[in-house]
Amino acid sequence: MTTLHVAMESGFLTVGAATQTTRALDGHRLECVEVHPARPDHVFVGTFEHGLQRSTDGGQTFQRIGVDAIAPEAVTAVAVAPDDPELVWVGTEPSRVYRSTDGGESWAERAGLTDLSSASEWSFPPRPHTHHVRWIEPHLTDPDRLYVAVEAGALVRTVDGGQTWQDRVPSGRLDTHSIATHPAEPERAYAAAGDGYAETTDGGTTWTYPQEGLSHRYCWSVAVDRDDPDMVLVSAAHSARQAHTVDRADTYVYRKRNGEPWERLDDRGLPVGVGVVRAVLASGPSRGVFYAVTNRGVFRSIDFGSSWMPIGLAWPEAFETQTPRGLCAIAD
């Protein structure tokens, strides 16, 4: 059985056995969600106005943590180290990074991020006076290494647990929204960005742009098959407005495998096109299994996107006009 944790724009949904659901955090402005497979009862949710929320009962109830240590109220990214559920990273608006080594009980800022040379060019278009950490992706084998995506302006790295920061590289995307990695190739990473899709095979030193067939280049979410690092899904649109705004939405999901061109997944059971906001994607527990959430509901594929079925739950009417902010799929 797989439990899904869905962060919508203004509400949180947990989908468990027999599609039993639990609602939480209604009225909060959600930004992200993270759960570690080794500790599925601990669910971290970042919110824009109520800081970092943590559940210790699998998403049924939440309490705010890090109130004194995490200075900004806007928590825009959260990640847990793959090999250590006690090591938790948080990113905020304005752009700062915090680290907890005890599962969220205490926090310390990893300073110096905005001292990078490119920081003077960082700006988030809807709020051009500021910027934020949109995504944190820890390295799969080295707990001191991670990627940090600043929206918008840079994809930066650290190799020493945030004691020092390495600035963006010339081939890196400037508006990265999400990053995926794969245990079979730990130096490889996949980036979905507003300025296109990108991959690295050397830990972020250089990036390439395999975009043949990808006719929509405003990319939002990327997911990689759990067994095969060459099977990739990405959600995309032509522009930010078409990606995020329900009354102007026009979005699609693409797949790519083994170096082949991207293939757009039309008419596969997953709603796409006009009226559908960009999907948030997550890989499942076995080969070919993926999950997607949009304003039209939660969907599952067991054949790498060739077909999709809706998860049989009563989709809240309020979510039909909201953009999804995060999705975690945790196998029991």
C-alpha positions in Angstrom: 0.0 0.0 0.0 1.1 3.5 -0.8 0.1 6.6 1.3 -0.1 9.9 -0.6 0.4 13.3 1.0 -1.0 16.1 -1.1 -0.3 19.8 -0.5 -2.7 22.0 -2.4 -2.6 25.7 -2.4 -4.8 26.0 0.6 -5.3 22.6 2.2 -3.6 19.3 2.9 -4.9 15.8 2.1 -3.6 12.4 3.1 -4.8 9.4 1.1 -4.3 6.0 2.8 -5.7 2.5 2.6 -8.9 2.1 0.6 -8.7 5.8 -0.4 -9.4 6.9 3.2 -8.6 10.6 3.4 -7.6 13.0 6.1 -7.9 16.8 5.7 -5.6 19.3 7.5 -4.2 22.8 7.3 -7.3 24.3 5.6 -6.8 28.0 5.1 -3.1 27.8 5.3 -1.1 28.8 2.2 0.9 25.7 1.5 4.2 25.6 -0.3 5.8 22.1 0.0 5.6 18.7 1.7 8.3 16.2 2.6 8.2 12.7 4.2 11.0 10.3 4.8 10.2 6.6 4.1 12.0 5.5 7.3 9.7 7.8 9.4 6.4 8.0 7.6 4.6 9.4 10.6 6.6 12.6 10.5 5.3 14.9 7.7 6.8 18.3 7.1 4.8 21.0 5.4 6.1 24.5 4.5 3.6 27.3 4.6 3.9 30.9 3.5 2.3 32.6 6.5 2.5 29.9 9.3 6.1 28.7 9.0 7.1 25.1 9.1 4.4 22.6 10.2 5.1 19.1 11.4 2.8 16.1 11.9 3.9 13.2 14.0 0.8 11.2 13.3 1.0 10.7 9.6 -0.6 14.0 8.5 -3.7 13.9 10.7 -2.7 16.9 12.9 0.1 19.5 12.6 2.0 21.8 14.9 4.3 24.7 14.0 8.0 24.1 14.8 11.1 26.2 14.6 9.2 29.3 15.5 12.2 31.1 17.2 15.0 29.7 14.9 13.5 30.0 11.4 13.2 33.7 11.2 10.9 34.3 8.1 7.4 33.0 8.2 7.5 31.8 4.6 8.9 28.3 4.3 9.1 27.5 0.6 11.2 24.3 0.5 11.8 21.3 2.8 13.9 18.2 2.3 15.1 15.3 4.4 18.4 13.6 3.9 17.9 10.2 2.1 20.0 8.2 4.6 19.2 10.2 7.8 15.6 11.1 8.7 17.0 13.3 11.5 18.7 15.6 9.0 16.1 18.1 7.7 16.7 21.1 5.4 14.4 24.1 5.0 14.4 27.0 2.6 12.6 30.3 3.0 11.5 33.6 1.5 13.6 35.7 1.6 16.3 33.2 0.5 17.8 31.5 3.5 18.6 27.9 4.3 18.2 26.2 7.8 19.3 22.8 9.0 18.1 20.5 11.8 20.0 17.4 12.8 17.4 16.2 15.3 14.3 15.8 13.2 13.1 19.4 13.5 13.5 19.9 17.3 16.2 22.6 16.8 17.4 24.6 13.8 20.5 26.6 12.7 20.8 28.9 9.7 23.5 27.9 7.2 24.5 31.5 6.4 26.2 32.9 3.4 23.7 32.0 0.6 23.0 35.6 -0.3 26.7 36.5 -0.2 27.2 34.8 -3.6 28.1 37.0 -6.5 24.9 36.2 -8.5 22.6 37.1 -5.6 22.2 40.7 -6.7 20.4 39.4 -9.8 18.0 37.1 -8.0 14.3 38.2 -8.2 10.9 36.5 -8.1 8.8 38.2 -10.8 5.5 38.4 -8.9 7.4 39.9 -5.9 10.4 41.4 -7.6 11.8 42.9 -4.4 12.5 39.4 -3.1 13.3 35.8 -4.0 13.1 32.4 -2.3 14.4 28.9 -2.1 12.1 26.9 -4.3 13.7 23.5 -4.0 16.3 21.6 -1.9 17.7 18.3 -3.2 20.2 16.4 -1.0 22.8 14.3 -2.6 21.9 10.6 -2.3 25.2 9.3 -0.8 26.9 12.4 0.7 24.9 14.2 3.4 27.1 17.3 3.1 26.2 17.9 -0.5 22.9 19.4 -1.8 21.4 21.4 -4.6 19.5 24.6 -3.7 17.3 26.3 -6.3 16.6 30.0 -5.9 13.5 31.3 -7.6 14.5 33.1 -9.6 18.1 33.4 -10.4 20.3 30.5 -9.6 20.8 26.8 -8.9 23.6 26.7 -6.3 25.4 23.9 -4.4 27.2 23.1 -1.1 29.6 20.3 -0.5 30.2 20.9 3.2 26.7 21.0 4.7 26.1 24.6 4.0 29.2 26.0 5.6 30.1 27.4 2.2 28.1 27.8 -1.0 29.1 27.4 -4.7 27.5 29.8 -7.1 25.6 29.0 -10.2 27.5 27.5 -13.1 27.1 29.0 -16.7 25.2 26.0 -18.0 22.8 25.8 -15.0 19.1 26.9 -15.3 18.2 30.2 -13.7 14.6 29.4 -12.7 14.7 25.8 -11.4 11.4 24.6 -9.8 12.1 21.0 -8.9 15.0 18.5 -9.0 15.1 14.7 -9.0 18.0 12.3 -8.4 18.3 8.5 -8.7 20.2 6.0 -6.4 21.6 4.2 -9.4 23.5 7.3 -10.6 24.0 9.6 -7.7 26.0 12.2 -9.7 23.1 12.6 -12.1 20.3 15.1 -11.5 17.2 16.2 -13.4 15.9 19.8 -13.3 12.5 21.2 -14.3 12.8 24.9 -14.7 10.9 27.9 -16.0 13.7 28.3 -18.6 13.6 24.6 -19.7 14.6 21.1 -18.7 18.2 20.2 -17.9 20.3 17.2 -16.7 23.7 16.8 -15.1 25.9 13.7 -14.9 28.7 15.3 -12.9 27.0 16.5 -9.7 26.0 19.9 -11.1 29.3 21.1 -12.5 27.9 21.1 -16.1 24.3 20.8 -17.4 22.9 19.7 -20.8 19.4 20.4 -22.3 17.8 17.2 -23.8 14.6 18.9 -25.0 13.9 17.3 -28.4 10.1 16.8 -28.5 9.4 19.1 -25.5 7.3 21.7 -27.1 6.3 23.3 -23.8 9.4 24.7 -22.1 8.1 26.2 -18.8 8.7 23.1 -16.7 7.5 22.6 -13.2 7.7 19.1 -11.8 10.1 16.2 -12.6 9.9 12.5 -11.5 12.2 9.6 -12.3 11.3 5.9 -12.2 12.4 4.2 -9.0 14.2 1.4 -11.0 15.3 3.0 -14.2 17.1 6.4 -14.2 16.4 6.8 -17.9 12.6 6.9 -17.5 11.6 10.5 -16.7 8.3 12.4 -16.5 7.9 16.2 -16.5 5.0 18.6 -16.4 5.1 21.7 -18.5 3.3 24.7 -20.1 4.2 27.6 -22.4 4.3 30.2 -19.6 3.9 30.7 -15.9 0.4 32.1 -16.3 -0.7 29.0 -18.2 0.9 26.8 -15.7 -0.5 28.2 -12.5 -3.7 30.1 -13.2 -6.8 28.0 -13.4 -8.8 30.3 -15.7 -5.9 30.4 -18.1 -4.3 27.0 -17.5 -3.1 24.9 -20.5 -0.6 22.3 -19.3 0.8 18.9 -20.3 2.9 16.0 -19.1 5.7 14.5 -21.1 7.8 11.3 -20.8 11.3 10.4 -22.0 13.3 7.2 -21.9 16.8 6.0 -22.9 17.8 9.2 -24.7 14.7 9.2 -27.0 12.8 12.4 -27.7 10.1 13.6 -25.3 6.6 12.2 -25.9 3.5 14.2 -24.9 1.0 12.1 -23.0 -2.3 13.1 -24.5 -5.5 11.1 -24.1 -4.1 8.7 -21.5 -6.6 9.2 -18.7 -4.7 12.0 -17.1 -6.4 15.4 -17.6 -4.2 17.8 -19.5 -4.7 20.9 -21.7 -7.0 23.8 -21.1 -8.3 24.3 -17.5 -5.7 22.0 -16.0 -2.9 23.5 -13.9 0.6 22.0 -14.1 0.8 18.6 -12.4 3.0 17.8 -9.5 4.6 14.3 -10.1 6.0 11.6 -7.8 7.5 8.2 -8.6 5.9 5.1 -7.0 7.4 2.1 -5.2 8.1 0.0 -8.3 9.0 0.2 -12.0 6.6 2.2 -14.1 4.5 3.5 -11.2 3.9 7.2 -11.0 1.5 9.6 -9.3 0.2 13.0 -10.5 -1.9 15.7 -8.8 -3.6 18.6 -10.5 -6.7 20.7 -9.8 -8.7 17.8 -11.3 -7.6 15.2 -8.7 -4.9 12.6 -7.9 -4.0 10.0 -10.6 -1.9 6.8 -10.8 -0.1 5.1 -13.6 1.5 1.7 -13.5 2.9 1.7 -17.0 5.1 4.8 -17.2 2.3 7.1 -18.1 0.8 5.0 -21.0 -2.4 5.0 -19.0 -3.7 6.8 -15.8 -6.5 6.1 -13.4 -7.9 8.5 -10.9 -7.5 7.6 -7.2 -11.0 6.9 -6.1 -11.6 9.7 -3.6 -14.1 12.5 -3.2 -12.0 15.4 -4.6 -12.8 18.5 -2.6 -14.6 21.1 -4.6 -12.3 23.8 -3.2 -9.3 22.1 -4.8 -10.7 22.4 -8.3 -9.6 26.1 -8.4 -6.2 25.6 -6.6 -2.7 24.7 -7.8 -1.0 21.7 -6.2 2.1 22.6 -4.2 3.6 19.2 -3.3 3.1 15.4 -3.5 4.8 12.6 -1.6 4.2 8.9 -2.2 5.3 6.7 0.7 5.1 2.9 0.4 4.2 1.1 3.6 
